[in-house]
Amino acid sequence: MKNSTQRTLVGQNPSRATSKHGANLQKNSTLYFQIGLIVALLLSIFLIKYKSPLTAYETKTLKIGEDDFKDWDKTFRLEPKKQQPVKKLEQVSKLLPPEVVPDEMVKPNDLIPIDQDSTSNELSPEDIVDVEKEEPIEEVPLDAVEFVPIYPGCENLESNAERKSCLQENLKKLITKNFDTDRVQDFASRGLNRINVQFTVDNNGFVTDVKARAANEQLENEARRVINKIPHMQPGMKQGKKVKVIYGQPILFKIDN
């Protein structure tokens, strides 16, 4: 018994066993420290995320093509802003549509005298051939004609007075619709402007020999342009014959300051 105990004590080295135990202790302490540190970090991250509000961010993809880099090697230059020329303000505040005055208000001196062109060729007696002479077509003022020219749409009216009123009303509408004040505003004077117009409805019902008198040529041209838009009519009649009817039509328009 004593001998077996002594063998056991002799077979073991006490200092070596103590050193091994200390190394295991030191290794375990380092491992526990690292585990504790990791747990503490995870806990801190969890608390921070728990207390902070969640925000959703939308990620946008920026597409950049090759064309975006073509001119990057050029020098940038800041151009001064060009000043626009100041337009001269027109003092015309309002252009009124042209006002048509009925034919009864036209004074005799407002009518434009008609120049009748006459041409004569000298002929020898041998050149004279007997022909039937054509009677000249009579020219009659509107107020003196027996039956006034019939404007399209006025055919169903029976009396001459009704047809005359219908003619004047349709001419007023045509002039008011087609007279372009923008064409003449730079040439017209402020206030009331007057253009005296005279034309003839020939024996075939066409508007001919349009004349205009105004302060300048631009106003006259605009008046002639509008009068030439009058459509074909049935010609005026006197004593059963077709006649040329002379019609005077003043055009009034106003430019306010």
C-alpha positions in Angstrom: 0.0 0.0 0.0 2.7 2.5 0.9 4.7 1.4 -2.1 1.7 2.1 -4.6 1.2 5.5 -3.1 4.8 6.4 -3.6 4.7 5.2 -7.2 1.8 7.5 -7.9 3.5 10.5 -6.4 6.7 9.6 -8.2 4.9 9.2 -11.6 3.4 12.7 -11.6 5.2 16.1 -11.9 3.4 18.7 -9.6 4.9 21.8 -11.2 3.9 20.8 -14.7 0.3 20.2 -13.8 0.0 23.7 -12.2 1.4 25.4 -15.3 -1.1 23.7 -17.6 -4.0 24.6 -15.4 -2.9 28.3 -15.5 -2.7 28.4 -19.2 -6.2 27.0 -19.6 -7.5 29.6 -17.2 -5.9 32.5 -19.2 -7.2 31.2 -22.5 -10.7 30.8 -21.1 -10.7 34.4 -19.7 -9.7 35.9 -23.1 -12.5 33.9 -24.8 -15.1 35.0 -22.3 -14.0 38.7 -22.6 -14.3 38.5 -26.4 -17.7 36.9 -26.2 -18.9 39.5 -23.7 -17.6 42.3 -25.9 -19.5 41.0 -28.9 -22.7 40.6 -26.9 -22.3 44.2 -25.6 -21.8 45.6 -29.2 -24.8 43.6 -30.5 -26.9 44.9 -27.7 -25.9 48.5 -28.3 -26.7 48.2 -32.0 -30.1 46.8 -31.2 -30.9 49.6 -28.8 -29.8 52.3 -31.3 -31.9 50.8 -34.1 -34.9 50.4 -31.7 -34.8 54.0 -30.6 -34.1 55.6 -34.0 -37.1 56.1 -36.5 -36.9 54.1 -39.7 -36.6 56.2 -42.9 -37.1 54.8 -46.3 -34.8 56.2 -49.0 -35.5 55.9 -52.6 -32.5 55.3 -54.7 -32.5 56.9 -58.2 -30.4 55.6 -61.0 -28.6 58.3 -62.9 -28.1 57.4 -66.5 -25.2 59.1 -68.2 -24.7 58.7 -71.9 -21.7 59.3 -74.1 -23.2 62.5 -75.4 -23.0 64.0 -71.9 -19.2 64.2 -72.1 -18.7 65.4 -75.7 -18.3 69.1 -74.9 -16.5 68.9 -71.5 -13.2 69.8 -73.0 -14.5 73.2 -74.2 -13.9 76.4 -72.3 -17.0 77.7 -70.6 -17.8 81.3 -71.3 -20.5 83.4 -69.6 -22.2 85.5 -72.3 -23.8 88.7 -71.1 -27.5 88.9 -71.4 -28.5 90.8 -74.5 -31.0 93.5 -73.9 -34.1 93.4 -76.0 -34.8 96.5 -77.9 -37.6 98.5 -76.3 -40.6 98.5 -78.5 -42.2 101.9 -79.0 -45.6 101.7 -77.3 -48.5 102.6 -79.5 -50.7 105.3 -78.1 -53.7 103.6 -79.8 -55.8 102.1 -77.1 -58.7 100.8 -79.0 -59.7 100.4 -82.6 -63.4 100.4 -83.3 -64.8 98.3 -86.1 -65.6 100.4 -89.3 -68.9 102.1 -89.2 -71.0 102.1 -92.3 -73.1 105.2 -93.0 -76.3 104.7 -94.9 -76.4 106.1 -98.4 -79.0 108.7 -97.4 -76.3 110.4 -95.3 -73.9 110.9 -98.1 -73.7 114.5 -99.1 -73.5 115.3 -102.9 -70.0 116.7 -102.6 -68.8 113.4 -101.1 -69.4 111.6 -104.4 -66.3 111.2 -106.4 -66.6 112.5 -109.9 -66.3 109.7 -112.5 -63.9 110.3 -115.3 -65.2 108.9 -118.5 -62.4 107.9 -120.8 -63.0 108.7 -124.4 -60.9 107.5 -127.3 -61.2 108.7 -130.9 -59.6 107.4 -134.0 -59.7 109.3 -137.2 -61.3 107.3 -139.9 -61.6 108.0 -143.6 -65.1 107.9 -145.2 -64.2 104.6 -146.9 -63.7 103.0 -143.5 -67.1 103.9 -142.3 -69.5 100.9 -142.3 -73.1 101.2 -141.5 -73.6 99.4 -138.2 -76.4 99.4 -135.7 -75.6 101.9 -133.0 -75.6 100.5 -129.5 -77.4 102.6 -127.0 -75.1 103.7 -124.2 -75.8 102.1 -120.8 -77.3 104.7 -118.5 -75.6 105.4 -115.2 -78.0 106.1 -112.4 -77.4 107.0 -108.8 -78.9 104.6 -106.3 -81.6 106.9 -105.1 -82.8 107.6 -108.7 -83.0 104.0 -110.0 -86.3 102.4 -110.3 -85.2 98.9 -109.1 -82.0 98.7 -107.0 -79.5 95.9 -107.6 -80.5 92.8 -105.7 -77.9 91.5 -103.2 -77.7 87.7 -102.8 -80.3 86.7 -100.2 -82.6 89.6 -100.9 -84.4 88.1 -103.8 -87.6 87.3 -101.9 -88.3 90.9 -100.9 -91.0 92.5 -102.9 -90.7 96.2 -102.6 -87.8 98.3 -103.8 -87.4 99.9 -100.4 -87.0 96.5 -98.7 -84.4 95.4 -101.3 -82.5 98.7 -100.8 -82.5 98.3 -97.1 -81.4 94.7 -97.5 -78.6 95.8 -99.8 -77.3 98.4 -97.4 -77.5 96.0 -94.4 -75.5 93.3 -96.2 -72.9 95.8 -97.4 -72.5 97.0 -93.8 -71.9 93.5 -92.6 -69.4 92.7 -95.4 -67.4 95.9 -94.7 -67.4 95.4 -91.0 -66.3 91.8 -91.3 -63.5 92.4 -93.9 -62.1 95.8 -93.0 -58.8 95.1 -91.3 -58.0 97.9 -88.8 -54.6 96.4 -88.2 -53.5 97.2 -91.7 -54.3 100.9 -91.3 -53.8 101.7 -87.7 -50.3 103.0 -88.3 -51.5 105.4 -91.0 -54.8 106.5 -89.6 -55.2 109.6 -87.4 -56.5 109.5 -83.8 -60.2 110.0 -83.5 -62.7 109.5 -86.3 -61.4 108.5 -89.7 -63.5 108.6 -92.9 -63.0 106.9 -96.2 -65.3 108.0 -99.0 -66.0 105.1 -101.4 -67.8 105.0 -104.6 -68.4 102.1 -107.0 -70.7 101.1 -109.8 -72.8 98.0 -110.1 -72.8 97.5 -113.9 -75.6 96.3 -116.1 -74.3 92.7 -115.6 -74.4 92.9 -111.8 -70.6 93.2 -111.2 -68.9 95.8 -109.0 -66.7 98.0 -111.2 -65.0 101.3 -111.2 -64.2 101.3 -107.4 -62.9 104.7 -106.2 -61.8 105.7 -102.7 -60.8 109.0 -101.1 -59.1 109.2 -97.7 -56.2 110.9 -95.9 -53.6 108.6 -97.3 -53.2 105.9 -99.9 -53.1 103.0 -97.4 -56.6 103.8 -96.2 -57.8 104.0 -99.8 -56.2 100.7 -100.8 -57.8 98.9 -97.8 -61.2 100.3 -98.7 -60.9 99.2 -102.4 -59.8 95.8 -101.2 -62.9 95.3 -99.1 -65.3 96.7 -101.7 -64.0 94.3 -104.3 -65.3 91.5 -102.1 -68.9 92.4 -102.9 -70.5 89.4 -104.7 -72.3 89.4 -108.0 -75.8 90.9 -107.9 -78.8 91.2 -110.1 -78.4 94.5 -111.9 -80.5 97.6 -111.3 -83.4 98.3 -113.6 -84.9 101.5 -115.0 -87.9 101.6 -117.4 -87.4 97.9 -118.0 -83.7 98.2 -119.0 -80.6 97.2 -117.1 -78.6 100.2 -116.0 -75.4 100.9 -114.2 -76.1 102.0 -110.6 -73.6 104.3 -108.9 -73.3 103.7 -105.1 -71.6 105.9 -102.6 -70.5 104.2 -99.4 -68.6 106.1 -96.6 -66.6 104.0 -94.2 -66.0 105.4 -90.7 -63.7 104.0 -88.1 -62.4 105.5 -84.8 -59.1 105.3 -83.1 -59.2 106.2 -79.4 -56.3 107.7 -77.5 
